[in-house]
C-alpha cells in the first residue's frame, strides 16, 4: 500500500503559528522533503523534531520528484514543506503534487499560514473576490501579456515580489493600471517588524525610492472599479476639452508621457496627434 504525501503549511515568520497537527505530522512521517533544508532545519530544531530531511526544490525537482514518488509507492509517508507558507503556491511543490495525482498516490494537506491571505486581509481592500497572480514573469513580452489581461480586472489582485524587483514592478503596474490605483504592500508578516503600507502606486513608489525595500513582499492591488470604468468610457472624452482630459490623468499621478498615451487610447487617435494638438494649444 502506498504511503501518503502531506502538503504541510509552515509558519511564514512566527514559529508560534505552527499547529499541533503540523508538529505531529513532521514528527511521525518517514521523511521530510524541503525547498531549503537549512531553513526547515530551524523549524525542526525549534520543536526538537528528528525526522530525516531531504531537499526538493526548483533545480532538482525533475530528478528528485520521481524518486520521492517511488518512496511513496513503497509505503513511506512524506511531508512536503516550502520555505514558508503552503507548498504548491509559487513553488515546485505543485509539480510533485501533480506527479502523485498521476501515480494515484494519496495526497492530503496540513493547513497552515499563507502570506497572500494575510496580506489581503491586512490591506483593507475588497476581499469578496480576488485573484492570485504570484510572481510576474521576468521576460518582458510575457509580463506585458499578463498585465494586459489584468488592465480591466475587477477583482482585487495579489502578487508576490522580491525586494530588488519591487520598484520596477510598481513602475510597470503604474504604467499599466494607472499610478492612482490603490495598493498595499506587506512584508515581514507575523514577525516582530511586520510592515504594511497603503496608498496609491505613485505614493508607495515615491516612498521606496527614498527608503530601499527589504524583505519579500505581498502586493495587494485594487481591482478596476465601476468609477474607473465610467471615467475611461470613450463617449465621456468627446464632451471635455483635450487639456482637461490630460489633467485628469496627470492629477492622478501619471507621467506626461503615460498620460498622453492613455489620452490617445481613449480618443482612438495616434499619440503624435495628441502631442501636436496640445503643443498648438500652448
N, C-alpha and C positions, 0 to 999 in steps of 0.2 A: 504494500500500500504506500502511495506517495506521501511525502511529508507536506507541510503547508508553508507557503511564503507569507510572512507577516509584514505588511507595509506599516511601519511604525512612525508615527508623528512624534518628533522630539522637540524639546524646548527651543524657541528661536532666540533665546538670550538668557532668560532667567531659569536656572536649573530647578527652581521650586515649582515650575509649571509641569514637571514630569508627573504623569499619573501613576497610581498604584499598578494599574494594568500594564503600563509600559515597562515599569521596573520588573514586574513579574515575568513578562514575556521575554525581555532581554536576559533574564537570569535562567530561564528554562529552555530556550531554544538551543539547538546544537551548534549554531553558527550565526554570526552577525556579519552581514555584508554592508560596508560603509563607503560613502562617497569620499570621505577623508578620514582615514583611520586615526590620525593624530587628533583631530577634532573630536571624534567619537570617543576616543580613549579618555578624554577629560570627563565626559558624562559617565562612562563606566567606572572610572576611579572614584568619582564623587559618591556613587551608590555601591561601591565595592562589588562590582559585577565582574566575574572572571571568565565569561563566555569567550571562546576563540573568535578572533576578528580577522576578516579579510577585506581587501579593497575591491570596490566595484564603482568605477567612475567613467566619465565620457570617453577617455582614451584607451580603456581596456575592456569596455563593455562587449565588444564584438567577440572577443576571445573568452572573457570571464563569464558572460551570460550563459552560454551553453553548458559550461562546467557546473555552474550553480544549479541549472535545471536538472542535470544528471544526478547531483547530490540529492535534490528534492525527490526525484523519482526513486532513489534508493531508500527513501524513508526519512531523510533528515528534515528537521524543521529549521527554517532560516528566517531571520529578521533582517529586513532591509531598512536602512536609515540613510537619510541625506545629511548634509552639513547642519541643517536646521529646518524645522517645519515638517511638512508632509512629503514623503518621497513620491515621485511621479509627477510633481508640479515643477516645471522648468528644471528638471534634472534627468539623468539617464535611467531612473527607476521605472519610467514608463516603458522602456524597451524590455526590461526583464519581466514586467507585468504582462505585456503582450505575448512574450515567449511562453510564459506559464499558461496563459489562456489557450494558446495554440496547442500546447502539450497536455492540456487537461489536468494541470497541476492545481490543487486547491490554493486559493489566494484569499486573504482577509485583511482588514485594516485594524490597526490600533490607533484610533483617532487622537490627534494632538493639535497644538497651535499651528496656525498658518499666518505668515506675515501679511498676505494680501487681505485677509478678512479683518485682522487687527487694524491695518492701515485704513481700510474702508470705513469701519465704524468710527474711527477717531477723526476722520476727515470732516464729518458733519454734512456730507453730501448725500444725495438720494441713494438709499440702499435697497429700494424695492426692485430695481432692475439694474444689473451691472454686467460688464463683460471683462474677462481677464485676458490680457494680451501678453503678459510676461515680458521678456526682453525683446525689444525691437530688433529686426535683422540688422547686421552690421553692413551688409552690402547695400550701397546707396539705392540701386534700382529696385531691389526687393523691399527695402524700407519705405521708399516712396510709394510703392504699390499698396503696401499695408496701410499707410497713413491716408491715402486717398479713399480707401474703403471706410475709414473712420471719420472723415470730414463731417458727415451728417449723421453720425451715430448718436441716437437719442439716449442710450443707456450710459450710466457712469462707467468710465474706463479705468482699468487698473493696469499699471506697468511696473516692471522691476528695472532697476538701473544701477550700474556700478558708479562709484564717486567720480572716477576720471572721465566718464562719458556723460555725466548728468547735465552739464551746461550745454553741451552740443545737442543733447536730446530735447532740452527745454526750448532751445532756439528752433529746432525742427518742428516741434509741436506748435510753437507760436506761429510759425510761418504757415502751417497747415490749418490749424484750428482757430487762430486768432490770438494775439497777445493778451486780449482781455478775458480769455477763457479762465474760469476759476480752476484752481488746482491746489492740491495738498501734497506735501512731501513728508514722509515719515522715515526716521532712522533710529537705530538702537532700540527698537521696540522691545518692551518688557525689561529693559536694562535700566541701570541707575541714571544714565544720561539720555534717556528717551527724549526724542525731539520731534515735534510735529509743527510744520509751518503751513499756514493757509494764506491764500491771496490769489492774485492773477499770475499767469505765466510770466508776464512782464515784470511784476514786482518781485517774484521769487528769483527770477534770473538776475535782477539787479542785486539782490541780497547775496547770491552765491558768487557774483563777480567780485564783491568786496571780501567775502569770507569763504574760502575754498571749501567745497563739500567734502565730508569724510564719512565713511561707512556705507553699507549697502542701503539703497533707497527703495521705498514703495511710493509710486506716484499715483495719485487719485485725481482724475481729470473729469470735470463736469461734462455731461452729455450736451448735445446740440439741442437747445431749448426751443420751445414754440416761439418765444420772443425773438430769438436769433433767426429763426426760420422766416418770421414776418419781416424782420429787418432786411434780410437778404432777398426778399421777393423782388423779381425783376420789375414788376409794374410800379413799385414804390419809387424806384430811382428816376423814372421819367418825370416824376412830379416835383423833384427838387433840383436846385442848381448843382452843377458839377462840383463846385468848390465845397458846398455843404456835404455832398456825398463823400468827398475826400476827407473832410474834417471829422466825420463820424468815425472813420477808421483810425485816423491819427490820434484822436482823443481816447480811443480805446487801447492805444499803446502800440499800434503798428508803425513800422518804419515807413518813410515816404515811398520807398521802392515797393514794399509789400502792399501798401495802401493803393498805389496806382495799379498794381497788378490785379487787386481784388475789384477795384472800380471798373477796370476794363472787362473783367469777367462778368460783373453784374450787368454791365451795359452791352455786353456781347460785341465789343469792338477791340481793336488792337491796342496794346499798351502805348505804342508810339503816338496813337491818335489822342489818347488822354493827355500825354505829355504835351503835345502840340497845343491842345485846347487850353490847358492850364497855363502854359507858357505865354500864350497870346493874351490870356485874361489878366496876367500880372502887369 
